[in-house]
Amino acid sequence: MGKKIKVCMVVQDPTVKGGIAAVVNGYRGSALEKDFDIKYIESYKDGNKFAKLMKAMCGYIHFAKNILVDRPKVLHIHSSFGASFYRKLPFIYMANWTGIPIINHCHGADFETFFLQAHERKKKLVKKAYNKCSLVIALSGEWKNRLSVIVPTEKIKVIENYSILSKVAVMERLKRESNQRVLFLGEIGKRKGCYDIPLIVEKVVQVLPKVKFIMAGTGEVDRIKSILKEKGIEKNVIFPGWVRDEEKDKLLRESDLFFLPSYHEGMPMSILEAMGYGLPIVSTNIGGIPNLVTSGQNGYICSPGDVNAFAERLVSLLKNEQELKSFGEESFHVVQNTYSLEKHIHKLSTLYNLIV
């Protein structure tokens, strides 16, 4: 057996809240590490500006050392839009100068603000940086089309995010009765549609007064709580904070459906996680979500901001226990057949071998 290909992967601190860290954490201890010599370089952590700056600087130093000592054959960058793009520039330029092939794994969500509405100087910088990469990974076909205005289509490969499957949770849900619990996981703010949620809860409560919405995440929590209190529905919404591991597992097992009314997304790990637990999904028709959710089969998708449609779909599902269970089973089958970690790693391994 030959030597493993050395891959340097630029990632976030494992404890960072969000989808990128969740994707990379699934690689740790997986078949990817068995087949390749993976070196993780952390370039970002949650915290104040100084802590973030120091983490990035340490990342640049570690990467320079990695180039000189380990001589990796592939640089795999996990990037987003906004500040993440600028943090990744030194990695891209250092790798480019030393002839290391670069894979830019693009997890960004708000493409309009990042590129389409940007000034020409920024557009030129983005194009220059992205075109120094050998390949760009898009999370869906829709995102491949968007990114094709920056780099040639032949450089863009689609690798969807993945789901960790919990067959036990699916079987448990099939045996128990509905408890009218609606779960949201993610950053609480405008992009995820959280300011629409009080309006939606208000409408759902009129039909199902015992319903509970669990908004698990951090962000603009106090502002949402204030709106809920003004409407007199604060008792119908629970805020457990950012959840991980056993706490997240418990919420996914105990909820009836998953709700994500986002305005901008790539391919949300939160939806994939929920589907792996056999939850029906109510979400929006943006990013890669329509690839995951088919209305009338494993949930419903609505237009962002359509609070009436969301309320109607949530009430319809919560009142129909048989549909909750059949949609949940279909969610599980979708990710089992198409979005497993094994399939994701196989596609990624193919790219590593392709560019070496």
N, C-alpha and C positions, 0 to 999 in steps of 0.2 A: 504494500500500500504506500502511495506517494505521500509527500508532505502535504499537510492541509494548507489551503490558500489563506494567507493572512488578510484579515479584514479589519480596518479601523472604523468603528461606528461612533459618530458624534451624536450624543443623546442628552437627555435631561437627567437630573438627579432622580433616582427611583421613587422618591416620595413626593414628587411634584404632582399637583392636582391637574388632571386632564387626560385627554385621549392619547397624546403622543407617548407619555410615560407608560400608560397602560399597554400600548402596542409593544413597546420595547421590553417591558417587564415580562411579557409572554415569551420573549426570545431566550431569556435567561434560564439555563438548564434544559433547553429544548434540543431537538435534533440539529438545529442550526449550529449550536456550539459543538456538537459532536462531529459535524462534517467540515466545519471551518474553524480557523484559529481567530476568534473574535476578541478584539481589544476595545473596550468601551471607554470613550473620552466624554466626560460630563462637562457641558458648557452652560448649564442653566440650573438654578434652584429657586424655589419660592423664597421671598424675603424682601428686605429693603433694597434700594438702588445700589448701595455700597456692596452688599452681600452678592447681588447679581453680577456686579462688575467684577468683583474678585473671583467669582466662580468662572466667568468667561475668560479672564486673564489666565487663570490656572489651566483652563482647558486649552488655550493656545500654546502654553508652555509644554503641557503634556503631549500635545499633538506634534509639536516640533521635535520633541525627544523621540516620539514614536516613529517619526519619519527617519530620523538618523539611526536609531538603534534597531527597530524591528523591521523597517522597510516594508510596510504593508503593500499588498498588490491592489487593494480596493479601498476607497474611502466611501462610506455609506453615511450620508448626512440626513438626519430627520429635521426638516425645516417647516416653518409656518410663515405667515405673513407678518407685517409690522416689524417690531424690534427683532424678532427671531431672524428675519432675513439679513439684517445688518450684522447680527452676531455671527452668522455663518460665513460672511464674506472672507474673513482671514483664513478660515479652513479651506475654502474653495481656491483662493489664490495661492496658498502654500502648496496645496496638492497639485494644482495646475503647473506651478513653477517646477516641481520635482517630477512631473510626468505620471502622477498616480491617477488612474481612472476614477472618476467621481460619479456616484449615484446620488441624486438629490431626491429624497423621499418627501414629497410635498403634502403636508397635512393641513394647509391653510383653508380657511372658510370664506372670508370676505374678499373675494377677488375684485369686486368693483372698486372698493376703497384702495386696495393694495396696488392695483395696476390700471384698470380701465379709467378711473377718475384721477389718476396721478398726473403730475406735470411731466413734460417731455424728458427733463433731465433724469428724473427717477426711472421712467420707463426705459431709457437707454441703459441705466445702471443695472436694472433687473435683467434685461435681455443679455447684456454682456456677461453677467454672473451666471445666469442659467445656461448660456451657451458654452460656458467653459466646462460644463458637466457632460460626461459621456452619455448618461441616461437620466431621465426624470421619471419618477414613479408617480402616477396619478391614481387616486383612490377609486375612480369610476370612469366609465366612458364619457360621461358628461364633463367630468373634470379634465379628461384628455383633450376634449374639444376646446375648453377654455384655455388651457395651457399652450395650445398650438399657436396662439397669437404671440407667444414668447419664444418658443423653440420649435424646430421642425417636428412634424408629427412622428416621423420615424424614430426620433429620440425618446418618445414618450411611451412608456409601458404601463399597463393597468395592473395593479395588484391591490385588490380590495382588502380592507381590514378584516379581522377574523373574530370568531366567537369561541369562547370556552364553553363546552357543552355540559349541562347538568341534567342528565336523564332522570336522576332521583327526584329532583325538584319538579320535573314535568309529571312524574307519576304521582307525587304528593298532591299536586294541584288538581289532577283528574279525580282524586278521591274526596277532596274537601268541598264545602260549599263556598260560594262567593262571599266576600266580606266587604265589598265596595271600597277597595283601597286602590288608589291611582298613584303610581310612582313616577317621579321626575328625578333624574340624576344629572348633575352638571353644574356649571357656573351659573349663578343666579344673576341675570342681567338682561339687557335689551335684546342682544343677539339671539339668545335662546327663547325669546318670546315670553319671558317671565312676567312682563307687565300686562300681557293679555290674560294671564292665568286668573287674577281676581275676578275679571269680568266673566270668564268661563265658569269658575267655581260658583259665582252668584247664580248663574242660570241653571247649573246642574243641581244645586242645593234645593231649588224650587221644586224639583221632581223627586230627588233622592236626598232628603234632609240628613241622613246618617252617613253620607259619603265622606271619605277622608282622602285628601290629597297630601302625599308626602313629598316635600320638596327638599331633597337631599343635596346639599351643595353649599358653597360659600359665595359671597359677593354682596349684592345690594339687598340683603335680607331685610334690614330694618325698614327700607322704603316699601317693600312688598308687604311686610307686616302692617305698616301704617295704613295702606290702602285696604287691606282685608278688614282691619278694625273699623275703618270708616263705613264699610259696607255691612258690618255686623256678622261676618262669616269667618272670623279668625279661628274659631273652634274647629272648623272643617279642614284646616291646613296645618300640617306638622312640619317643623323645620329641625331635623336631627343633625344638621351640619354636614360637613364632608365625610363620607363614609368609606371605609375600606374593609377588605377581608371579611371576617365573620359578620360584622355589622351590615355590610352591603349584601352579603349572602342571605342574611335573615330578611332584609327588606325585599329582595328579589323573590324569595320563596313565599312571602306572606302577601304580596300584592296581586291584584287581579289583572291589571294591565299597565302598560308603560305609555307615558305621555311626554312628547317633546315638540312643542309648538315653535320651533326655531325659524328664524328668518335667513340665516346663513349657516351652512354646514358643508363638510367634506363627505365623509362617511362615518357617522357617529359611532364610536365604540360603545356608548351607552345603549344604543338601540341593539347592537349586535349582542351585547352582554344579556340584555333582557330577553332577546329571542332565544339565546342559549339556555335560558331558564323556562322557556315555553310560555312567554307572555305575549298576548296580542299587543299591537302597536297602534297608537294614534299619533300621527306626526304630519309633517308638511311635505310638499312636493318639490323640495329643493335639494341640490347636491346629489349625493348618491342614494338618498333615502328611497326614491321610487324603485331602485333595484332591489331593495330589501322588503318593502311593504307593498302588497297588492290589495287595493281596496276590495273588501268583500271576501278575502281569502285568509289573510293573517292580520287584518286590522283595517285602518282607513287612513288615507292621506287627504289633507285639505290645504287650501291656500294659506300662506302665512297671514295672520291677522284676522282670519274669518272666525270670529269668536262664536257666532251662531252655529256654524257648521261643526266646530269642535264640540260644543255643548251637546248638539244633537247626536253626534257619533258616540260620545262618551256615555250619554244616557242610554242610547240604544244597546250598546255593548253590556253595560253594567246590569241592565234589566233582563238580559238574555244569557242565562248561565250556560246553556248548551253552546251558544256561539262563542262565548268566552273560552270554553275548553277546546272547541274545534279550531278556532283561530290560533290559540296558543300552541296546539299540536303542530299546526302548519308552520308557525314561526320556527319551531324547533327543527322541523324537517328541512326548511329552507337553508338554515345555517349549517345543518349537518351535511347536506348535500353539496353546498357551494362555498361556505365561508368558514371552514374549519381551519384551525391553526396549522394542521398538516399540509393542507393545500396551499396556504399562504407561504409557508416555509419552502415548499417545493418550487413555487414560482420565483421566490427570492433567490434560492440557490441557483436556479437556471440563469438568472441575470448575473450573479457573481461569476459563474463559469463563462458566460458569454463575453464579458469585457476584459477578462484577464489575458 
